[in-house]
């Protein structure tokens, strides 16, 4: 089910929105919907990351390089079997 909402935007943001709408042949709703989907995905990622960082640190995982090393090593082991 869809519901219509009204939002107010600063003129500068509305101009950017209209520019994208015109150049990509979309409508405002499509662009705003996609922007909200991306915003919600980023917020969920941050929430999950905040939950997992303490657990990772307990296991000695501190950096992106640590994660990459472990994932690569796991992939290597899977390929061996």
N, C-alpha and C positions, 0 to 999 in steps of 0.2 A: 504494500500500500504506500502511496506517495502522499506527501503533505507539502503544501506550499508555505514558505516562510518569507519574511521580508527582512533584509539586512540593510544597514547603512554603511557606506564605504567613503573614505576620504576620496576626493576627486582624483588624486594622483593614482590611487589603486584602481579606481574605476577606469581611468584612461588606459592603464596597463592591461586590465581585463579585456576591454573592448579591442585593444590592439591584437591581443592573442586570439580572441574570438574571430576577428576578421581574417587574420593571417592563416589560421588553422581550420577555418570553415566549421567552427563549432558554435554552440550557443553558450550563453553565460552559465546556465545551469550545469552543462557538461563540465565546464572548466572548474566551477566551484565544487561540484561533487568530487571530481578527481583530486582537487587540492585538499579537500577534507579527508578523503580516503588516505592520501599520503600523510597528512598530519596525524591521523589516528594510528597509522602503522608506525610512524616514528615514536609516538607516545608509548605504544605498546612495547616496542623494542627497548626503549629507555626503561620502562617499568621492569621488564624481564631482565635486562642487563643489571639493574640495581639489585635484583634478587640474586643473580648468579655470581656477581663479582666477589662477594665474601666467600662463597663456596669455592670458587676457583682459586682464590688466594690461599685458602686453607690447603689446597693441593699444590701450591707452588706455581700457579699460573698467574702471571702478572701482566704480560704484554700480549699484543696481537701476534708477535713473533712466537711466543710460547704456544698460543692456540694453533697457529699455522704448523709449527713443528709437530705437535701432537696429532693434528688432523692428518698431516702428510704421513706420519709414521703409521697411523691407523690404516690409512689407505694402502700403504705399502704392505702391511701385514695381511690385509684382506686379499690383495692380489696374489700373495704367495699361496693361498689355500684354495 
